[in-house]
């Protein structure tokens, strides 16, 4: 069995900011996990479908502990989508495609949200309080999905980026891969805690987010 986990991660956020970010986080995590399930199904594995994960219903994807931590700590996760690589025709390639489906679905969703933001800014609705609120919500949701895209591509287990090599390493040296997964997960947790509590920048996630954010906004014609 194989887990694909979608992480949401921000630091230095107060409660009001978290409240603003929650809709985008829920949508982003839902789309992320649905993409894992959808691509796995298309590649021949119906494990996620049988478990009810081939849906855009957020309640099927929310991990309540992960959701609670988003609210109180600024980072969290969704339920892992479980797949069975033995059902794939090309096991290693298909595992990688399933893993990448999550982050890249967030990137595509972010671009769509920025397109909607641009359209709203160009309309008369931007002159209303509702229009301003909706514009802010769309932009923040796009930003969150950019963050999900960048963060999940980090090649540290259990993030999706680690599957670019783990599927091959597991075959060559299962014990080594097991240790990398075990201690990589611990290391990732410690890094998140250190960045959140000590206000230090270890992974430089914010810099990468800004690069992708700027490119995405320019792509849809939003001035940066």
C-alpha positions in Angstrom: 0.0 0.0 0.0 1.1 3.5 -0.7 0.1 6.8 1.0 0.0 10.2 -0.8 -0.4 13.0 1.8 -1.4 16.6 1.1 0.2 19.0 3.5 -0.9 22.6 4.3 1.7 24.7 5.9 2.0 28.3 6.9 3.8 29.9 9.9 3.4 33.1 11.8 -0.4 33.4 11.2 -2.9 34.8 13.7 -6.4 33.5 14.1 -8.0 36.1 11.7 -5.5 35.2 9.0 -6.2 31.5 9.5 -9.9 32.1 9.2 -9.4 33.9 5.9 -7.1 31.1 4.7 -9.4 28.2 5.7 -11.7 28.1 2.6 -8.7 28.0 0.3 -7.0 25.4 2.4 -10.1 23.1 2.4 -10.6 23.5 -1.3 -6.9 23.0 -2.0 -6.5 19.9 0.1 -9.7 18.4 -1.4 -8.6 18.9 -5.0 -5.1 17.7 -4.1 -6.4 14.4 -2.7 -9.0 14.0 -5.4 -6.3 14.3 -8.0 -4.3 11.5 -6.4 -7.4 9.3 -6.4 -8.5 10.3 -10.0 -5.1 9.6 -11.6 -4.7 6.3 -9.7 -8.1 5.2 -11.0 -7.3 6.2 -14.5 -4.1 4.2 -14.4 -5.9 1.1 -13.3 -6.1 1.2 -9.5 -9.6 1.5 -8.0 -8.5 1.3 -4.3 -9.2 5.0 -3.6 -12.6 4.8 -5.5 -13.7 1.8 -3.4 -12.8 3.8 -0.3 -15.0 6.7 -1.4 -12.1 9.1 -2.2 -12.9 9.7 -5.8 -15.0 12.7 -4.9 -14.7 16.4 -4.4 -16.7 16.2 -1.2 -14.3 17.8 1.4 -15.7 15.6 4.2 -14.2 12.6 2.5 -10.8 14.0 2.5 -10.5 16.0 5.8 -8.4 14.6 8.6 -9.9 16.2 11.7 -6.6 16.2 13.6 -4.9 17.8 10.6 -7.7 20.3 10.2 -7.6 21.2 13.9 -3.8 21.8 13.6 -4.4 24.1 10.6 -6.7 26.2 12.9 -4.5 26.3 16.0 -0.9 25.9 14.6 -1.0 27.0 10.9 -0.1 23.6 9.4 -1.9 20.3 8.9 -2.8 17.7 6.4 -5.6 15.8 4.7 -6.4 12.1 4.8 -3.9 10.1 2.8 -5.2 8.6 -0.4 -4.2 4.9 -0.3 -3.2 3.3 -3.6 -2.1 -0.2 -4.6 0.8 0.0 -7.0 0.4 -3.6 -7.9 -2.7 -2.6 -10.0 -0.6 -0.3 -12.2 0.6 -1.5 -15.6 3.9 0.5 -15.2 4.3 0.5 -11.5 7.2 3.0 -11.0 6.1 5.5 -13.6 2.4 5.4 -12.5 3.3 5.8 -8.8 5.2 9.0 -9.8 2.3 10.3 -11.9 -0.1 9.7 -9.0 2.2 11.5 -6.6 2.7 14.5 -8.9 -1.0 14.8 -9.7 -1.7 16.3 -6.3 0.7 19.2 -6.4 0.1 20.0 -10.0 -3.7 20.0 -9.5 -3.1 22.8 -6.9 -1.0 24.7 -9.4 -3.7 24.5 -12.0 -6.4 25.5 -9.5 -4.3 28.5 -8.4 -4.0 29.7 -12.0 -7.8 29.3 -12.4 -8.4 31.3 -9.2 -6.1 34.1 -10.4 -8.0 34.2 -13.7 -11.2 34.7 -11.7 -9.5 37.3 -9.6 -8.4 39.2 -12.7 -11.9 39.0 -14.2 -13.4 40.3 -11.0 -11.0 43.2 -10.7 -11.9 44.2 -14.3 -15.6 44.2 -13.5 -17.9 46.6 -11.7 -18.2 44.3 -8.8 -14.8 45.4 -7.5 -16.5 48.6 -6.5 -18.7 46.9 -4.0 -17.8 45.5 -0.5 -18.9 42.0 -1.7 -16.6 42.3 -4.7 -13.6 43.3 -2.6 -14.2 40.5 -0.2 -14.6 37.9 -3.0 -11.5 39.2 -4.8 -9.4 38.9 -1.6 -10.8 35.4 -1.0 -10.0 34.3 -4.5 -6.5 35.7 -4.4 -5.7 34.2 -1.0 -7.1 30.8 -2.1 -4.8 31.0 -5.2 -1.9 31.8 -3.0 -2.6 28.8 -0.7 -2.7 26.5 -3.7 0.7 27.8 -4.9 2.0 27.1 -1.4 0.6 23.6 -1.5 2.2 23.0 -4.9 5.6 24.2 -3.7 5.5 22.5 -0.3 4.4 19.1 -1.5 7.2 18.9 -4.1 9.9 19.0 -1.4 11.7 15.6 -1.7 11.3 14.7 2.0 9.0 11.8 3.0 6.1 11.7 3.2 5.6 14.6 0.8 4.8 13.9 -2.8 8.2 15.0 -4.0 9.8 12.1 -2.2 8.0 9.6 -4.5 10.2 10.8 -7.4 12.9 8.5 -6.0 11.3 6.4 -3.3 9.5 4.1 -5.7 12.9 3.1 -7.2 14.8 3.1 -3.9 12.2 0.9 -2.2 12.8 -1.8 -4.8 16.6 -1.6 -4.6 16.9 -1.3 -0.8 13.6 -1.5 1.2 15.3 -1.2 4.5 17.1 2.0 3.5 13.9 3.5 2.1 12.1 2.5 5.3 14.6 4.4 7.4 14.5 7.4 5.1 10.7 7.5 5.3 10.7 7.1 9.1 13.4 9.7 9.9 12.5 11.9 7.0 9.0 12.3 8.4 10.4 13.1 11.8 12.8 15.6 10.3 10.1 17.3 8.4 8.0 17.7 11.5 10.9 19.1 13.5 11.6 21.6 10.7 8.0 22.7 10.6 8.0 23.2 14.4 11.4 25.0 14.3 10.2 27.4 11.6 6.9 28.1 13.3 8.2 28.6 16.9 11.7 29.9 16.3 11.0 32.0 13.3 13.9 30.6 11.3 14.0 29.9 7.6 15.3 26.4 6.9 13.5 25.2 3.7 13.2 28.7 2.2 9.6 27.8 1.2 8.4 31.4 1.1 11.1 32.3 -1.5 10.0 29.5 -3.8 6.3 30.4 -3.3 7.0 34.0 -4.3 8.7 32.9 -7.5 5.9 30.6 -8.6 3.3 33.2 -7.4 4.9 35.9 -9.5 5.1 33.7 -12.6 1.4 32.5 -12.2 0.1 36.1 -11.8 2.0 37.3 -14.8 0.7 34.4 -16.8 -2.9 35.5 -16.3 -2.1 39.2 -16.6 -2.1 40.4 -13.0 0.4 43.1 -12.4 3.0 42.3 -9.8 
